Amino acid sequence: MTSKPHVILTRKLPDSVETRMRELFSAELNSSDVPFSREQMKEAVGRAEVLVPTVTDRIDAEIIKAAGSRLKLIASFGTGVDHIDLKAAREAGITVTNTPGVLTEDTADVALALILSVPRRIAEGNALLREGNWTGWAPTGMLGHRINGKRLGIIGMGRIGQAIARRARGFGMSIHYHNRRPVHAEIEQELEATHWDDLGQMMARMDIISVNCPHTESTHHLLSREKLEMMQPHAYLVNTSRGEVIDEAALAELLKVRRIAGAGLDVYEKEPQIHPTLLELKNVVLLPHIGSATIEGRLSMGEKVIINVQTFIDGHTPPDRVIEVMI
């Protein structure tokens, strides 16, 4: 590789991040911020030594094959890596990095906001007021449910799951979780958390379920119709992870008939498309994938990408090299 490798960014990043990349690398920017088509992506990987995609760019085996031998590093701007065919990248000798850790607190904040908003009908109340349909306070008006004393079931007790648990503890919730393996005993003790080996058993006993596991082959539709039907009718579901973890069509149907009390969603199975039934339901709070959308978070992500690229260029293993996805 040259001293200033050719780096192609697939989307517009914060100005300060792009400026630093131009200083350090031969960086090609996407000022229009229009996502690349498949043909544009193939053309880009054929020219780039380093590709900086985002979580909405699909870097599959066909795209990687188009890269030939020139592309050496995919430095993804984001935490999730389900948009990249890691096996194909490994076989092609391409290193993949991501930006873990910097979005933990931001995503946990949004998850807690949804945990509060759905049972207390915050969005519904806001709409009622703005539509001019509020007639004043009433003893039985806009009744929701308190979250103090409720059981929160966290699916995926990684960094974000633990950050949500700490926040939820402050609101008096009881913490339960399903993970591939129990977290360290000290963390369980700190959070007074209960581990469940059987996901279905946990879901059947929780008041609120928070989805925080990554999307992998093993977690695709982890919350199938069968699993969703195990939830209690008064329970709520929150998802700030990946939409593909849930069977969205089944969820929409169960919410419509109030088999599940409500949901708060920041991610969707076929983004940016959203199941039309979800858009019609008052018992659902919908956000446009803003879990990580803070200025501080985006700048930190950019810094991590730069460090990963520079470390790789210097001949060392990048600090955020992706080896395997942990659940």
KABEL-V103514 format. One record per residue. N is the residue number from 1. RES is the residue in one letter. NEAR is the number of other ideal C-beta (glycine too) atoms within 12 Angstrom. Layout:
N RES NEAR
N RES NEAR
//
This chain:
1 M 23
2 T 13
3 S 12
4 K 19
5 P 29
6 H 28
7 V 43
8 I 35
9 L 39
10 T 40
11 R 32
12 K 21
13 L 35
14 P 27
15 D 16
16 S 17
17 V 35
18 E 29
19 T 17
20 R 23
21 M 36
22 R 20
23 E 15
24 L 26
25 F 35
26 S 23
27 A 32
28 E 26
29 L 23
30 N 27
31 S 14
32 S 12
33 D 16
34 V 12
35 P 23
36 F 29
37 S 14
38 R 17
39 E 13
40 Q 24
41 M 35
42 K 25
43 E 20
44 A 34
45 V 41
46 G 22
47 R 22
48 A 38
49 E 34
50 V 45
51 L 48
52 V 48
53 P 43
54 T 36
55 V 33
56 T 28
57 D 34
58 R 25
59 I 42
60 D 24
61 A 20
62 E 17
63 I 35
64 I 33
65 K 21
66 A 26
67 A 34
68 G 19
69 S 15
70 R 24
71 L 37
72 K 31
73 L 41
74 I 49
75 A 52
76 S 42
77 F 47
78 G 43
79 T 38
80 G 42
81 V 36
82 D 34
83 H 34
84 I 40
85 D 26
86 L 31
87 K 20
88 A 23
89 A 34
90 R 19
91 E 13
92 A 28
93 G 17
94 I 36
95 T 34
96 V 40
97 T 39
98 N 37
99 T 40
100 P 31
101 G 22
102 V 28
103 L 37
104 T 32
105 E 24
106 D 31
107 T 44
108 A 35
109 D 28
110 V 38
111 A 47
112 L 35
113 A 29
114 L 43
115 I 47
116 L 32
117 S 32
118 V 43
119 P 35
120 R 27
121 R 26
122 I 23
123 A 29
124 E 28
125 G 22
126 N 17
127 A 18
128 L 19
129 L 18
130 R 11
131 E 12
132 G 8
133 N 15
134 W 16
135 T 11
136 G 10
137 W 10
138 A 10
139 P 7
140 T 7
141 G 16
142 M 24
143 L 13
144 G 24
145 H 23
146 R 16
147 I 31
148 N 20
149 G 15
150 K 32
151 R 33
152 L 49
153 G 47
154 I 49
155 I 44
156 G 41
157 M 38
158 G 33
159 R 27
160 I 42
161 G 41
162 Q 32
163 A 33
164 I 47
165 A 42
166 R 28
167 R 31
168 A 40
169 R 23
170 G 19
171 F 24
172 G 16
173 M 32
174 S 25
175 I 39
176 H 37
177 Y 42
178 H 39
179 N 32
180 R 24
181 R 15
182 P 20
183 V 27
184 H 15
185 A 11
186 E 11
187 I 24
188 E 21
189 Q 14
190 E 15
191 L 31
192 E 20
193 A 34
194 T 26
195 H 30
196 W 26
197 D 15
198 D 16
199 L 35
200 G 23
201 Q 18
202 M 34
203 M 37
204 A 24
205 R 25
206 M 39
207 D 36
208 I 49
209 I 52
210 S 54
211 V 52
212 N 47
213 C 38
214 P 38
215 H 33
216 T 26
217 E 16
218 S 19
219 T 32
220 H 20
221 H 25
222 L 34
223 L 44
224 S 23
225 R 21
226 E 17
227 K 32
228 L 36
229 E 22
230 M 26
231 M 38
232 Q 25
233 P 19
234 H 22
235 A 36
236 Y 43
237 L 49
238 V 51
239 N 49
240 T 48
241 S 46
242 R 41
243 G 40
244 E 29
245 V 40
246 I 43
247 D 25
248 E 38
249 A 25
250 A 28
251 L 42
252 A 32
253 E 21
254 L 37
255 L 36
256 K 23
257 V 17
258 R 20
259 R 24
260 I 38
261 A 31
262 G 40
263 A 48
264 G 41
265 L 45
266 D 41
267 V 41
268 Y 33
269 E 27
270 K 17
271 E 25
272 P 13
273 Q 13
274 I 26
275 H 28
276 P 16
277 T 22
278 L 35
279 L 18
280 E 14
281 L 29
282 K 27
283 N 35
284 V 38
285 V 39
286 L 37
287 L 31
288 P 15
289 H 26
290 I 23
291 G 40
292 S 37
293 A 21
294 T 21
295 I 15
296 E 18
297 G 30
298 R 29
299 L 26
300 S 30
301 M 39
302 G 35
303 E 28
304 K 33
305 V 47
306 I 38
307 I 27
308 N 37
309 V 45
310 Q 29
311 T 23
312 F 31
313 I 27
314 D 16
315 G 11
316 H 14
317 T 15
318 P 31
319 P 24
320 D 33
321 R 29
322 V 35
323 I 17
324 E 15
325 V 27
326 M 21
327 I 27
//
